[in-house]
Amino acid sequence: AAPAPPPTEPRGPAAAGDPPQPIADQSPPPSYPPAALRRGDAGTVVVRVDVDATGYPSNVTIIERSGSRDLDRAAADAVRRWRFQPAQSNGQPVPGSIEVPFDFKPQ
């Protein structure tokens, strides 16, 4: 077994290898919910996506809310349909997670 790293090193998912990455043509941005647009809702939603070793989202958690339930839901729903390059550790696909920010601004 490899020795444990000294406690001074930052520990986190990135230390295990490369985090998952959205596949460009398989990760469309969320659509602006019409009701939120009418109300002029705007804000940033940050979603944490746990991605399994096959590149499918296994769990989606909103870690920063926009203040609009519609915008939060649109962001989470969009990410659930995305496909990812799975995280890599020693060249092997492994489960990982990534945080994705969405800025909703009415045009």
C-alpha positions as CSV (number, residue, x, y, z in Angstrom):
1,A,0.0,0.0,0.0
2,A,1.2,3.5,-0.7
3,P,2.0,5.7,2.3
4,A,-0.6,8.2,3.2
5,P,0.1,11.8,2.0
6,P,1.2,14.2,4.7
7,P,-1.7,16.1,6.3
8,T,-0.4,19.4,4.9
9,E,-1.4,18.5,1.3
10,P,-4.8,19.6,0.2
11,R,-7.1,16.6,0.0
12,G,-10.1,16.5,-2.3
13,P,-11.7,14.8,-5.2
14,A,-9.1,16.4,-7.6
15,A,-6.3,14.6,-5.8
16,A,-7.7,11.3,-7.1
17,G,-7.1,12.2,-10.7
18,D,-9.2,14.2,-13.3
19,P,-12.7,15.2,-12.3
20,P,-15.6,14.3,-14.6
21,Q,-16.2,16.7,-17.5
22,P,-19.4,17.4,-19.3
23,I,-19.4,16.2,-23.0
24,A,-19.8,19.4,-25.0
25,D,-22.6,18.2,-27.4
26,Q,-24.3,16.2,-24.7
27,S,-24.7,18.9,-22.0
28,P,-27.2,21.5,-23.3
29,P,-27.7,24.5,-21.0
30,P,-30.9,24.7,-19.0
31,S,-33.8,26.5,-20.7
32,Y,-35.0,29.6,-19.0
33,P,-38.3,28.7,-17.3
34,P,-41.0,30.9,-18.9
35,A,-42.6,31.7,-15.6
36,A,-39.3,32.8,-14.1
37,L,-38.6,34.9,-17.2
38,R,-42.0,36.6,-16.8
39,R,-41.2,37.4,-13.2
40,G,-37.7,38.6,-14.1
41,D,-36.1,36.0,-11.9
42,A,-32.4,36.0,-12.2
43,G,-29.5,34.5,-10.2
44,T,-26.8,31.9,-10.1
45,V,-27.4,28.3,-9.3
46,V,-24.5,26.0,-8.4
47,V,-25.2,22.3,-8.9
48,R,-23.0,19.5,-7.6
49,V,-23.2,16.4,-9.9
50,D,-22.0,13.0,-8.7
51,V,-21.0,11.2,-11.9
52,D,-20.7,7.4,-12.0
53,A,-17.8,5.6,-13.7
54,T,-19.9,5.3,-16.9
55,G,-20.4,9.0,-17.2
56,Y,-24.1,9.2,-16.1
57,P,-25.1,11.6,-13.3
58,S,-26.0,9.5,-10.2
59,N,-26.9,12.3,-7.9
60,V,-27.6,16.0,-8.4
61,T,-27.5,18.4,-5.4
62,I,-28.1,22.2,-5.5
63,I,-25.4,23.6,-3.3
64,E,-26.1,27.3,-4.0
65,R,-29.6,28.4,-4.6
66,S,-30.6,31.3,-6.9
67,G,-33.6,32.4,-4.8
68,S,-36.0,31.1,-7.5
69,R,-37.3,27.6,-7.2
70,D,-38.0,27.5,-10.9
71,L,-34.4,28.4,-11.8
72,D,-33.0,25.9,-9.3
73,R,-35.2,23.2,-10.7
74,A,-34.3,24.1,-14.4
75,A,-30.6,23.8,-13.6
76,A,-30.9,20.5,-11.7
77,D,-33.2,19.0,-14.4
78,A,-30.8,20.0,-17.2
79,V,-27.8,18.5,-15.5
80,R,-29.6,15.2,-14.9
81,R,-29.8,14.7,-18.7
82,W,-26.1,15.4,-19.3
83,R,-23.5,12.9,-20.2
84,F,-20.0,13.2,-18.9
85,Q,-16.4,12.0,-19.4
86,P,-16.1,10.1,-16.2
87,A,-13.4,11.1,-13.7
88,Q,-10.1,9.3,-14.2
89,S,-7.8,7.7,-11.7
90,N,-4.7,5.9,-12.9
91,G,-6.3,5.9,-16.4
92,Q,-9.4,4.1,-15.2
93,P,-12.9,5.7,-15.2
94,V,-14.1,6.2,-11.6
95,P,-17.0,7.9,-9.9
96,G,-16.4,11.6,-9.2
97,S,-18.2,14.8,-8.8
98,I,-18.1,18.3,-10.3
99,E,-19.7,21.6,-9.4
100,V,-21.4,23.4,-12.3
101,P,-22.5,27.1,-12.0
102,F,-25.4,28.4,-14.0
103,D,-26.0,32.2,-14.4
104,F,-29.6,33.0,-15.3
105,K,-30.0,36.5,-16.6
106,P,-33.1,37.6,-18.4
107,Q,-32.2,39.0,-21.9
